[in-house]
């Protein structure tokens, strides 16, 4: 299983924790990634974007510990998603018609294509408790 290190929380020495309001976007569509990044930043989130899970793993191995990962199922393996969920990171799946069943099987909340960036932001708000 993949190990994804996190940042240390000064309130609980020695424990790893997610950074509140930090979102990692793993979206293969360049335009969608750019629009979602801009809108989430406008909403006050700290956002880091990656085009695929290889790039996401590099970010996570350097200490990124987001509260939420928005994951395009077309570029995510089950092992990647299970490692995130098993590490306590919230995952929002972005799924087309064929990937909806996969998201359900993995127990992930899902935003279904087609959708607007506003709908994606609303899902992020709900999952992060805003």
N, C-alpha and C positions, 0 to 999 in steps of 0.2 A: 504494500500500500504506500502511496505517496505521503510524504511528511511535508507539511506546509507551515513553516515557522511563523510566529506572529510577533507583534511588538509587546514589550513588557508594560504592564500597568503599574504605575507608581503607587496606586491605592492598595494593590495586593502583590507585594514583592514575590517574584518567582513564578507568578502565574501569567500565562499568555491570555490576551483578550483582544477582542475586536475593537477597532477604533470607531466610536459612534459617528454616524453620518458619513462614513467613507464607503464608496461604492467602486467596485471593479467591474467595468464593462468588458465582456469578452464577446464581441460582435464582429462577424466577418464582413458585414456590409459597411463599407467605408462611410457612406453618407449617413446611414442610420447611426453609426457610432459617433460621428461628429455632431449630429443634431442632438442625440441623447446626452452626450457629454456637456454640450452648451446649456441645454435646458436644466439638467440636474445641477450644474454649477450655479445657474441663476436661482435655483431653489435653495441654495446654501449647502449643497453636498460637496464633499471633497471627492473628486472623481479621477480615477486612473483608467485608461483604456488600453485594450490589447486586441489585436486582430484574431488571435487564436490561443489555444491553451498552452502551446510551447512558450509563447511570450508571457502568458499569465503565470506559468510556473516559474519563469525567471524572476518576475516581479515579486512573487510570493516567497521565493527562496532568499530574496534580499530583505525580507522583513515586512513586506506589505501584509497587513491583516485587516481586510475590509469587514465592515458589518454585513455587507450584502454583495454578492456576485450576481450580475445579470449575465446569464450564460446562454449563448446561441447553441442550441442542441445540434446544429449541423456541424459544429467544430469541436464538440465536447464528447469525450468517451465516457462510458459509464464509470470507469475507474476514477476519472477526474472529478466527476460530480459526486461520487460516493466519498472521495477523500475530502472534498470541501464540506459536505454535509456531516461527515463523521468528525470533522474538526470543529464543529459548532458554528460554521459560517452559514448564514442564510443564503439560499440560492433561489433566484427567480429564473425559470427556464423561458427562453424565447423559442417558440416551436411553430413550425409549419404544420400542415394537415397530417403528414405522416409521423411527425415526432410527438404529437399530442399524447398518444398512447404510451410512448416511452416516458414522458414526463409524469404521467399518472402512475406508471409502474414504479418509478423511482420515488414517488411521493412528493414531487416538487410542485410548488405553485407555478402557474404558467400564464404567460401572456401569449395569445394566439395571433399568428399572422393571418390576415393583415391587421395592423394596428397603427395608431398614431403615436407620436412621441409623447403627447399629453397622456394617453392611456398608459404608456410605459411608466411615466413619472408617477401617475396615480397608484400603480401597483407598488412602486418603490416606496412611496409615502406610507402606504398601508403596512408593508412588511417591516419598515424601520420605525413604525410607531409615531409617525408625524401626523 
